């Protein structure tokens, strides 16, 4: 199957995400969520075994709140870049979501989700560019995928074109007044991919990926969506990365068995370097809620 994408290629996604489900399960928590948790209300002294999954589920609930999914609503949800299915599994527990579709271009994630066969869910090995639903969704969520939509070498105009096409697609997929949420790392204090931030998206971890800036997200979404909520929380990623790093350290023997000593060291370096990136303010984390415009705006250039 050929997957078409203007962003990070399926081969580059496989380089990172298809390293092995068992390896990621060692240091992610039981939800297998691989984006920043939401730590509000989780005290620093709480044991990691309960703190991290609680913070991850709080993040999932936050995104469901952003798209207006209330208990019993039974909405249709699309998760763009669904990973190992944290949202797909969580969303239906209180009846907020009746059916959830998850898109991934990682073969390992797709095979994992297919084998799980979660009730009321459908996993698709498909890029967002190729997605054509049979009927509209009530809500669209995306956590940690937007960072892969543009690639190193694209100039600002090219990135804006890709991001605009994504928001246009979301507008097309959603019913009138539908809601959407986005969680994305973005450049903040760093002007480009040089310095510490370059290590974060470097060839040894995320080949070809290029982070957005908030101004690019805002410009690309404006014709199609109203922004109804925006928060920035680098601290959420700092604490999440510290937890992941500590868990990987504790699992070193098994990690080295699964991916070898160099694979273990590469991921330890990546997690610590990423933590420093957020601590220094080179990058931040945005969570954004959107409401679909009835008709796209015709904005002057």
QUIFEN-V637081 format. One record per backbone hydrogen bond with DSSP energy under -0.5 kcal/mol. NH is the residue of the N-H (numbers start at 1). CO is the residue of the C=O. If there is no record, write none. Layout:
NH_CO / NH_CO
//
This chain:
3_1 / 4_2 / 8_148 / 13_9 / 14_10 / 15_11 / 16_12 / 16_13 / 17_13 / 18_13 / 18_14 / 19_16 / 24_20 / 25_21 / 26_22 / 26_23 / 27_23 / 27_24 / 28_24 / 32_29 / 38_55 / 39_37 / 42_39 / 43_41 / 46_43 / 50_47 / 51_47 / 52_48 / 54_50 / 55_51 / 56_52 / 57_53 / 58_54 / 59_55 / 60_56 / 61_57 / 62_58 / 63_59 / 64_60 / 65_61 / 66_62 / 67_63 / 68_65 / 69_64 / 70_68 / 72_94 / 73_70 / 74_95 / 75_96 / 77_75 / 77_99 / 78_139 / 79_101 / 80_78 / 80_141 / 81_79 / 81_103 / 82_79 / 82_103 / 84_32 / 85_82 / 89_85 / 90_86 / 91_87 / 92_88 / 93_90 / 95_92 / 96_91 / 97_91 / 98_75 / 99_75 / 100_120 / 101_77 / 102_122 / 103_79 / 104_124 / 107_105 / 110_106 / 111_107 / 112_108 / 113_109 / 114_110 / 115_111 / 116_112 / 117_113 / 121_118 / 122_100 / 124_102 / 126_104 / 126_124 / 130_127 / 131_127 / 131_128 / 137_173 / 138_76 / 139_76 / 140_179 / 141_78 / 142_181 / 144_183 / 148_145 / 149_146 / 152_208 / 154_151 / 159_155 / 160_156 / 161_157 / 162_158 / 163_159 / 164_160 / 165_161 / 166_162 / 167_163 / 168_164 / 169_165 / 170_166 / 171_167 / 172_168 / 173_169 / 174_170 / 175_137 / 178_175 / 179_138 / 180_290 / 181_140 / 182_288 / 183_142 / 184_286 / 186_284 / 187_212 / 188_282 / 189_281 / 190_282 / 197_194 / 198_195 / 199_195 / 199_196 / 200_196 / 201_197 / 202_199 / 205_202 / 206_202 / 207_205 / 209_206 / 210_147 / 210_150 / 212_185 / 216_213 / 217_213 / 218_214 / 219_215 / 220_216 / 221_217 / 222_218 / 224_221 / 225_221 / 226_291 / 228_226 / 228_289 / 229_289 / 231_287 / 233_285 / 237_233 / 237_234 / 238_234 / 239_235 / 240_236 / 241_237 / 242_238 / 243_239 / 244_240 / 245_241 / 246_242 / 247_243 / 248_244 / 249_245 / 250_246 / 251_247 / 252_249 / 255_251 / 256_252 / 257_253 / 258_254 / 259_255 / 260_256 / 263_259 / 264_260 / 265_261 / 266_262 / 267_263 / 268_264 / 269_265 / 270_266 / 271_267 / 272_268 / 273_269 / 274_270 / 275_271 / 276_272 / 277_273 / 278_274 / 279_275 / 280_276 / 281_278 / 282_277 / 283_277 / 284_186 / 286_184 / 287_231 / 288_182 / 289_229 / 290_180 / 291_226 / 292_178 / 293_224 / 297_223 / 299_297
//
